[in-house]
């Protein structure tokens, strides 16, 4: 790695102060791969310098993940350590913040039985549901940032030498996170303001439905009464702001659970469960996926839809202009954190309760009664393009252009 220590420090500081917005005396939990140890060390250092009391690192190792799926008995995949789930719940209840460092190997689980991957994922999702609810309701501060691995860099920049590809991926991560600005923190504040203006525009119109037209896409997506468009920054229950995703270019809300009809086609690959799913489409009827197609990764996609009853419904609708910095890079990152911010996208699975008025105080049954979807899963997929048209339909039938040729109208 030939990137400067100064740049790495600047990125770690941005992640800690703008992403998590660590508070004096707070605990930070970092989930990270053993492949990005130097960056994790810098995160830990910057967290302590910013006032953290404790920083706990929960390491993962791709080789061990693969070995477990290859050799562990099948019944073991249906189990997740109770002690670990309870420790995350306790940390959240004590006010800890949580940072995930995305450092993927896009084809780690290629060739592994998709059913085994699905069993392991469902077990962890079930065990961690209470902790996940804390995050989905913004009870705690949480943020996702990224660091390159050799496998990821090689996938994004095939044909380059390993060192050159890693450096180039670092450069792109810095670029889309505004680290090349003279004052990255100020640049993020300005960016957040612009996204909030878009969310305010959508909230003022109170659209009843969104009408999508694009290559392979003809979709009507209803919005529940009381839905809220949000962007970039979130605020936890103590009133502390944080950035859940870095980078981010989206404004988003929840669709009406049973109000989605038509067909939507992907425009970028989806990396899910260690498998790349490519050129896929969903057909919806009354909110439920009734047909799915894919050129690659169909088995994995079908396993996702079988996670639970809610996995066949949508939980998020997000608008991202085609002219966003990530899209304009013309790079497919094979990682949802980046690719979803280059394209309008939808998410199968659970909705964020805070995207409907009073949602964080509702039970799951109350959320469902108000049009929100609930599920163990939440998986974004990209469907935006330069050809995408989106109109908003108001209650009186008025049609308002929202996106024209992939960008804000």
C-alpha positions as CSV (number, residue, x, y, z in Angstrom):
1,X,0.0,0.0,0.0
2,X,1.6,3.2,-1.1
3,X,-1.1,5.7,-0.1
4,X,0.1,8.3,2.4
5,X,-0.3,7.9,6.1
6,X,-1.7,11.4,6.1
7,X,-4.6,10.4,3.8
8,X,-5.3,7.3,5.8
9,X,-5.4,9.3,9.0
10,X,-7.7,11.9,7.4
11,X,-10.1,9.2,6.3
12,X,-10.2,7.5,9.7
13,X,-10.8,10.8,11.4
14,X,-13.7,11.6,9.0
15,X,-15.2,8.2,9.7
16,X,-15.0,8.6,13.4
17,X,-16.0,12.3,13.7
18,X,-18.5,12.6,10.8
19,X,-19.6,9.0,10.3
20,X,-20.0,7.9,13.9
21,X,-19.7,11.3,15.5
22,X,-18.1,9.7,18.6
23,X,-19.0,11.3,21.9
24,X,-16.8,11.9,24.9
25,X,-16.6,8.7,27.0
26,X,-18.6,6.6,24.5
27,X,-17.8,3.0,23.5
28,X,-17.1,2.2,19.8
29,X,-17.5,-1.3,18.4
30,X,-15.7,-1.9,15.1
31,X,-16.5,-4.9,12.8
32,X,-13.6,-5.5,10.5
33,X,-11.7,-8.0,8.4
34,X,-8.3,-9.2,9.3
35,X,-7.3,-8.0,5.8
36,X,-7.5,-4.3,6.7
37,X,-5.6,-4.3,10.0
38,X,-3.6,-1.1,9.3
39,X,-6.8,0.9,8.6
40,X,-8.5,-0.5,11.7
41,X,-5.6,0.5,13.9
42,X,-5.9,4.1,12.6
43,X,-9.7,4.0,13.3
44,X,-9.0,2.9,16.8
45,X,-6.4,5.6,17.3
46,X,-8.7,8.4,16.0
47,X,-11.6,7.2,18.1
48,X,-9.5,7.4,21.3
49,X,-8.2,10.8,20.2
50,X,-11.8,12.0,19.7
51,X,-12.8,10.9,23.2
52,X,-13.9,7.3,23.1
53,X,-13.6,5.4,26.4
54,X,-13.4,1.9,24.9
55,X,-12.9,0.6,21.4
56,X,-13.7,-3.0,20.8
57,X,-12.8,-4.7,17.5
58,X,-14.8,-7.7,16.4
59,X,-12.6,-9.4,13.8
60,X,-13.7,-11.6,10.9
61,X,-11.6,-13.7,8.6
62,X,-12.6,-14.7,5.1
63,X,-10.7,-17.9,5.3
64,X,-12.5,-19.0,8.4
65,X,-15.9,-18.0,7.0
66,X,-15.2,-20.2,3.9
67,X,-13.9,-23.1,6.0
68,X,-17.0,-23.1,8.2
69,X,-19.3,-23.3,5.2
70,X,-17.2,-26.0,3.6
71,X,-16.7,-28.3,6.6
72,X,-19.0,-27.5,9.5
73,X,-22.0,-29.9,10.0
74,X,-25.2,-28.6,8.5
75,X,-26.9,-28.3,11.8
76,X,-24.2,-25.9,13.0
77,X,-25.2,-23.4,10.3
78,X,-28.6,-23.0,12.0
79,X,-26.9,-21.8,15.2
80,X,-25.5,-18.4,16.2
81,X,-23.7,-17.8,19.5
82,X,-26.2,-16.5,22.0
83,X,-23.4,-14.8,24.0
84,X,-22.4,-12.8,21.0
85,X,-25.9,-11.6,20.2
86,X,-26.5,-10.7,23.9
87,X,-23.2,-8.8,24.0
88,X,-24.3,-6.6,21.1
89,X,-27.6,-6.0,22.7
90,X,-26.0,-5.0,26.0
91,X,-23.5,-2.7,24.2
92,X,-26.3,-1.0,22.3
93,X,-28.3,-0.6,25.5
94,X,-25.3,1.0,27.2
95,X,-25.1,3.6,24.4
96,X,-22.2,2.2,22.3
97,X,-21.7,3.2,18.6
98,X,-21.1,0.7,15.9
99,X,-18.9,0.9,12.8
100,X,-18.7,-1.7,10.1
101,X,-15.7,-1.6,7.7
102,X,-16.7,-3.1,4.4
103,X,-13.8,-5.0,3.0
104,X,-15.3,-7.6,0.7
105,X,-14.1,-10.5,-1.4
106,X,-16.8,-10.4,-4.1
107,X,-16.4,-14.1,-5.0
108,X,-15.4,-15.6,-1.7
109,X,-18.3,-18.1,-1.6
110,X,-18.5,-18.8,-5.3
111,X,-19.2,-22.5,-5.6
112,X,-20.6,-22.9,-2.1
113,X,-24.1,-24.3,-1.9
114,X,-26.5,-21.3,-1.7
115,X,-28.7,-23.1,0.8
116,X,-25.9,-23.4,3.3
117,X,-25.1,-19.7,3.0
118,X,-28.8,-18.8,3.4
119,X,-29.0,-21.0,6.5
120,X,-26.0,-19.4,8.2
121,X,-27.3,-15.9,7.3
122,X,-30.8,-16.6,8.6
123,X,-29.4,-17.9,11.9
124,X,-27.3,-14.8,12.5
125,X,-30.2,-12.5,11.4
126,X,-32.6,-14.2,13.8
127,X,-30.2,-14.1,16.7
128,X,-29.2,-10.5,16.1
129,X,-32.7,-9.2,15.5
130,X,-33.0,-7.1,18.7
131,X,-29.6,-5.5,18.0
132,X,-30.6,-4.9,14.4
133,X,-33.8,-3.2,15.6
134,X,-31.7,-0.8,17.7
135,X,-29.9,0.1,14.5
136,X,-32.9,0.2,12.2
137,X,-34.7,2.5,14.7
138,X,-31.6,4.8,15.1
139,X,-31.5,4.1,18.8
140,X,-27.7,3.9,18.4
141,X,-25.2,5.6,16.1
142,X,-23.9,3.4,13.3
143,X,-21.9,3.8,10.2
144,X,-20.4,1.8,7.3
145,X,-17.1,2.8,5.6
146,X,-14.9,0.8,3.3
147,X,-11.3,-0.4,2.9
148,X,-9.9,-2.3,-0.1
149,X,-8.9,-6.0,-0.1
150,X,-6.7,-7.5,-2.9
151,X,-9.6,-9.6,-4.1
152,X,-12.0,-6.6,-4.2
153,X,-9.5,-4.4,-5.9
154,X,-8.7,-7.1,-8.6
155,X,-12.5,-7.5,-9.3
156,X,-12.9,-3.7,-9.7
157,X,-9.7,-3.2,-11.7
158,X,-9.0,-6.5,-13.5
159,X,-5.6,-6.8,-15.2
160,X,-3.7,-4.5,-12.9
161,X,-1.0,-5.6,-10.5
162,X,-2.3,-6.2,-7.0
163,X,-0.5,-3.1,-5.4
164,X,-1.6,-0.8,-8.2
165,X,-5.2,-2.0,-8.0
166,X,-5.4,-1.5,-4.3
167,X,-4.0,2.0,-4.5
168,X,-6.4,2.9,-7.3
169,X,-9.3,1.6,-5.2
170,X,-8.1,3.6,-2.2
171,X,-8.0,6.7,-4.4
172,X,-11.6,6.1,-5.6
173,X,-12.8,5.6,-2.0
174,X,-11.1,8.9,-1.0
175,X,-12.6,10.7,-4.0
176,X,-16.2,9.7,-3.4
177,X,-15.9,10.5,0.3
178,X,-14.8,14.0,-0.5
179,X,-11.3,13.6,1.0
180,X,-9.8,15.5,-1.9
181,X,-11.7,18.6,-0.9
182,X,-9.8,21.3,1.1
183,X,-12.1,20.7,4.1
184,X,-13.8,17.3,3.9
185,X,-15.9,17.9,7.0
186,X,-17.3,21.1,5.5
187,X,-17.8,19.4,2.1
188,X,-19.9,16.7,3.8
189,X,-22.0,19.4,5.6
190,X,-22.7,21.1,2.3
191,X,-23.5,17.8,0.6
192,X,-25.9,16.9,3.5
193,X,-27.7,20.2,3.1
194,X,-28.3,19.6,-0.6
195,X,-29.7,16.2,0.0
196,X,-32.0,17.5,2.7
197,X,-33.3,20.0,0.2
198,X,-34.3,17.2,-2.1
199,X,-36.0,15.3,0.7
200,X,-37.9,18.5,1.7
201,X,-39.2,18.9,-1.9
202,X,-40.5,15.3,-1.9
203,X,-42.1,15.7,1.6
204,X,-43.8,18.8,0.5
205,X,-45.5,17.1,-2.4
206,X,-46.7,14.1,-0.3
207,X,-46.8,11.8,-3.4
208,X,-49.3,8.9,-3.3
209,X,-47.2,6.8,-5.7
210,X,-44.0,6.8,-7.9
211,X,-44.2,5.7,-11.5
212,X,-41.1,4.2,-12.9
213,X,-40.2,3.7,-16.6
214,X,-36.9,2.5,-17.9
215,X,-35.2,-0.4,-19.7
216,X,-36.9,-3.6,-18.5
217,X,-38.7,-1.5,-15.8
218,X,-42.4,-0.5,-15.7
219,X,-43.3,-0.2,-12.1
220,X,-45.9,1.6,-9.9
221,X,-44.8,2.0,-6.3
222,X,-47.3,3.3,-3.8
223,X,-46.2,5.2,-0.7
224,X,-48.0,4.8,2.7
225,X,-49.7,7.7,4.4
226,X,-47.3,9.5,6.7
227,X,-44.1,8.4,4.9
228,X,-41.0,10.5,5.4
229,X,-38.3,11.2,2.9
230,X,-34.9,11.3,4.6
231,X,-31.3,11.8,3.5
232,X,-27.6,11.4,4.5
233,X,-27.4,12.2,8.2
234,X,-29.5,10.5,10.9
235,X,-30.0,11.3,14.6
236,X,-29.9,8.8,17.4
237,X,-32.3,8.8,20.4
238,X,-29.9,11.0,22.3
239,X,-30.0,13.7,19.6
240,X,-26.5,13.0,18.2
241,X,-26.2,13.2,14.4
242,X,-24.3,10.5,12.4
243,X,-23.8,9.3,8.8
244,X,-24.9,5.7,8.4
245,X,-23.3,5.3,5.0
246,X,-20.1,6.9,3.7
247,X,-20.4,7.6,0.8
248,X,-24.0,8.5,0.4
249,X,-25.9,10.2,-2.4
250,X,-29.5,9.1,-1.7
251,X,-32.8,10.3,-0.4
252,X,-35.1,7.5,0.7
253,X,-38.3,6.4,2.2
254,X,-40.5,3.3,2.6
255,X,-42.9,1.9,-0.1
256,X,-46.3,0.7,0.8
257,X,-46.0,-3.0,1.6
258,X,-48.8,-4.2,-0.6
259,X,-48.7,-1.3,-3.1
260,X,-46.0,-2.3,-5.6
261,X,-47.0,-3.6,-9.1
262,X,-45.1,-4.3,-12.3
263,X,-41.6,-5.3,-13.2
264,X,-38.2,-3.9,-12.3
265,X,-34.8,-4.8,-13.8
266,X,-31.4,-4.5,-12.3
267,X,-28.8,-2.2,-13.8
268,X,-25.8,-3.3,-11.7
269,X,-24.6,-6.6,-10.3
270,X,-25.6,-7.4,-6.7
271,X,-23.0,-8.9,-4.4
272,X,-24.9,-11.0,-1.8
273,X,-24.1,-14.0,0.3
274,X,-20.6,-14.2,-1.3
275,X,-22.2,-14.5,-4.8
276,X,-22.5,-12.1,-7.7
277,X,-26.0,-11.9,-9.0
278,X,-26.2,-10.3,-12.4
279,X,-28.9,-9.2,-14.9
280,X,-31.9,-10.0,-12.8
281,X,-35.5,-8.8,-12.6
282,X,-38.5,-9.0,-10.2
283,X,-42.2,-8.9,-11.1
284,X,-44.5,-7.6,-8.3
285,X,-48.2,-8.1,-7.7
286,X,-49.8,-6.3,-4.8
287,X,-46.4,-5.7,-3.3
288,X,-45.2,-9.3,-3.5
289,X,-42.5,-10.8,-5.8
290,X,-44.3,-13.3,-7.9
291,X,-41.6,-14.0,-10.4
292,X,-37.8,-13.6,-10.5
293,X,-35.2,-14.1,-13.2
294,X,-31.4,-13.8,-13.3
295,X,-28.6,-14.7,-15.7
296,X,-26.2,-15.5,-12.9
297,X,-26.9,-16.2,-9.2
298,X,-30.6,-17.2,-9.5
299,X,-30.3,-19.8,-6.8
300,X,-28.9,-17.3,-4.3
301,X,-31.6,-14.8,-5.2
302,X,-34.3,-17.3,-4.6
303,X,-32.8,-18.2,-1.3
304,X,-32.9,-14.6,-0.3
305,X,-36.6,-14.4,-1.2
306,X,-37.3,-17.4,1.0
307,X,-35.7,-15.9,4.1
308,X,-39.1,-15.1,5.5
309,X,-42.5,-13.8,4.3
310,X,-41.3,-10.2,4.3
311,X,-38.3,-10.9,2.0
312,X,-40.6,-10.9,-1.0
313,X,-41.8,-7.3,-0.3
314,X,-39.9,-4.0,-0.6
315,X,-38.8,-2.0,2.5
316,X,-37.0,0.9,0.9
317,X,-37.1,3.2,-2.2
318,X,-34.1,5.4,-2.8
319,X,-33.5,8.1,-5.4
320,X,-30.0,8.7,-6.6
321,X,-29.2,10.8,-9.8
322,X,-27.2,9.3,-12.6
323,X,-24.8,12.2,-12.4
324,X,-23.7,11.4,-8.8
325,X,-19.9,11.3,-8.4
326,X,-19.9,7.5,-8.0
327,X,-21.9,7.0,-11.2
328,X,-19.7,9.5,-13.1
329,X,-16.7,7.5,-12.2
330,X,-18.0,4.8,-14.5
331,X,-16.8,2.1,-12.1
332,X,-18.8,-0.9,-11.0
333,X,-17.6,-1.4,-7.4
334,X,-19.3,-4.8,-6.9
335,X,-20.2,-3.6,-3.4
336,X,-23.6,-2.2,-2.5
337,X,-22.2,0.6,-0.3
338,X,-20.9,2.2,-3.4
339,X,-23.1,0.9,-6.2
340,X,-26.3,1.9,-4.5
341,X,-25.0,5.5,-4.4
342,X,-24.5,5.4,-8.2
343,X,-28.0,4.4,-9.0
344,X,-31.7,4.6,-7.9
345,X,-32.3,1.5,-5.9
346,X,-34.9,-0.5,-4.0
347,X,-34.5,-2.9,-1.1
348,X,-36.1,-6.2,-0.4
349,X,-37.0,-6.8,3.2
350,X,-37.6,-4.7,6.3
351,X,-38.3,-1.0,6.2
352,X,-36.6,1.6,8.4
353,X,-39.3,2.5,11.0
354,X,-38.2,6.1,11.1
355,X,-39.3,6.6,7.5
356,X,-42.9,6.8,8.6
357,X,-44.3,9.3,11.1
358,X,-44.3,7.7,14.6
359,X,-42.7,4.5,13.3
360,X,-40.0,4.2,15.9
361,X,-42.7,3.9,18.6
362,X,-44.8,1.3,16.7
363,X,-44.7,-2.5,17.2
364,X,-44.0,-4.7,14.2
365,X,-47.8,-5.4,13.9
366,X,-48.5,-1.6,14.0
367,X,-45.9,-0.9,11.4
368,X,-47.4,-3.6,9.1
369,X,-50.9,-2.1,9.6
370,X,-49.5,1.3,8.5
371,X,-48.0,-0.1,5.3
372,X,-44.5,-0.9,6.4
373,X,-42.7,-4.1,5.6
374,X,-40.9,-6.2,8.3
375,X,-38.4,-8.9,7.7
376,X,-35.1,-10.5,8.9
377,X,-33.4,-9.1,5.8
378,X,-32.8,-5.8,4.1
379,X,-31.0,-6.1,0.7
380,X,-30.6,-3.1,-1.7
381,X,-30.4,-3.7,-5.5
382,X,-29.7,-1.1,-8.2
383,X,-32.2,-0.3,-10.9
384,X,-31.3,3.3,-12.0
385,X,-29.9,4.4,-15.3
386,X,-29.5,7.3,-17.7
387,X,-32.8,6.2,-19.3
388,X,-34.9,6.1,-16.1
389,X,-38.0,8.3,-15.8
390,X,-39.8,8.7,-12.5
391,X,-43.0,10.6,-12.0
392,X,-44.8,11.4,-8.8
393,X,-48.5,10.9,-8.6
394,X,-50.4,13.1,-6.0
395,X,-53.7,12.2,-4.4
396,X,-55.7,14.4,-6.8
397,X,-54.1,12.6,-9.8
398,X,-51.6,15.4,-10.6
399,X,-48.4,14.0,-12.1
400,X,-45.1,15.7,-11.2
401,X,-41.8,14.8,-13.0
402,X,-39.2,13.8,-10.4
403,X,-36.5,12.2,-12.6
404,X,-35.9,12.8,-16.3
405,X,-33.2,10.8,-18.1
406,X,-31.8,9.5,-14.9
407,X,-31.4,12.8,-13.1
408,X,-33.5,15.2,-11.0
409,X,-36.2,16.8,-13.2
